């Protein structure tokens, strides 16, 4: 079945370090791919998305490129801040099938220390 | 700033009691989702509606859970009777058709003793 696998956390970095959170997926169709972020005590917020192969999503200094050949959508940021500490979820949706359902990875906790 | 609202934000109840959680989707969003988040299972989709019609509730325990949309501004998730294993954070999310982005509410943290 369709699934998303993320690297296990927690990931602990110092401020201004480079961030990579790995995400790979399995899907039978042509999914759209998403990164959502959850700050403590809040709901999830869309961080960025890509709807087709080779698309790059970007927002707030975060980037991810849809790689069909490696079925990956790794999240990167060049210089993290303490305020980036949160849980990050990779997700896919088979919108082409008009279901609108999101399939989430297990989430990766990022902790950034000053 | 349009947001999804959920009530209550926190609920503590005893096993066997009925629990009702409410969600107000963003005005104009015609698809509403219910998720459950636990440490062990992560985020699970329980049910979702489009134009108030249930499309998929396969993620929901049928014997005790029910989800409805009495009107376009209100979605409800009911558990009767509640059990300790239902303790979790329940999120509602809404989406405008074909816009490819779900907006999440702040969640209801449920504790069943």
Interface residues (C-beta under 8 A of the other chain):
Chain A: X32 X36 X41 X42 X43 X44 X45 X46 X49 X51 X89 X93 X95 X99 X100 X101 X102 X104 X105 X106 X107
Chain B: X4 X31 X33 X42 X43 X45 X48 X50 X55 X56 X91 X93 X95 X98 X100 X101 X102 X103 X104 X105 X106 X107
